[in-house]
């Protein structure tokens, strides 16, 4: 198991310890959760940007009336 030190100022220490007590989770667990969430958010953001770029480069636009007509013809 690895130990990582995090330096906090007094206000951060109070805030984080109070939240830890209220949530009944250890500071270690809360920091891990926060870091994993940050990593997931960044990954999702980058994936979304790639999807948008792909869509913008390869998209085909349809008029809604054309789609409705096509769907009605399939039924």
C-alpha positions in Angstrom: 0.0 0.0 0.0 1.3 3.4 -0.9 1.0 6.5 1.3 0.6 9.9 -0.3 0.8 13.1 1.7 -1.5 16.1 1.0 -0.7 19.4 2.4 -3.7 21.4 3.6 -4.1 24.8 5.0 -6.1 25.2 8.3 -9.4 26.0 6.6 -9.1 23.1 4.2 -8.2 20.8 7.1 -11.3 21.9 9.0 -13.6 21.7 6.0 -12.4 18.3 4.9 -12.5 16.7 8.4 -15.9 18.1 9.1 -17.2 16.7 5.8 -15.5 13.4 6.5 -17.3 13.2 9.9 -20.7 14.1 8.4 -20.4 11.6 5.5 -18.9 8.9 7.8 -16.2 8.3 5.3 -12.5 8.5 5.8 -10.5 11.3 4.3 -8.6 8.7 2.3 -11.8 7.3 0.8 -13.2 10.8 0.0 -9.9 11.8 -1.7 -9.9 8.6 -3.8 -13.5 9.1 -4.8 -12.9 12.7 -5.7 -9.8 11.8 -7.8 -11.6 8.9 -9.6 -14.5 11.2 -10.4 -12.2 13.9 -11.8 -10.4 11.3 -14.0 -13.8 10.0 -15.2 -15.0 13.5 -16.0 -11.9 14.3 -17.9 -12.1 11.1 -19.8 -15.8 11.6 -20.7 -15.1 15.2 -21.8 -12.3 14.1 -24.1 -14.4 11.3 -25.5 -17.3 13.7 -26.0 -15.0 16.1 -27.9 -13.8 13.3 -30.2 -17.4 12.2 -30.8 -18.4 15.8 -31.6 -15.5 16.1 -34.0 -16.3 12.8 -35.7 -20.0 13.9 -36.0 -19.0 17.3 -37.5 -16.7 15.6 -40.0 -19.0 12.8 -41.0 -22.5 13.9 -40.3 -25.4 13.8 -42.7 -28.3 16.3 -42.1 -31.9 15.4 -42.7 -35.0 17.5 -42.6 -37.5 16.3 -40.0 -40.2 16.0 -42.6 -38.1 13.7 -44.7 -37.4 11.5 -41.7 -41.1 11.3 -40.9 -42.0 10.4 -44.5 -39.3 7.8 -44.6 -40.5 6.2 -41.3 -44.1 6.3 -42.4 -43.2 4.5 -45.6 -41.4 1.8 -43.6 -44.5 0.9 -41.7 
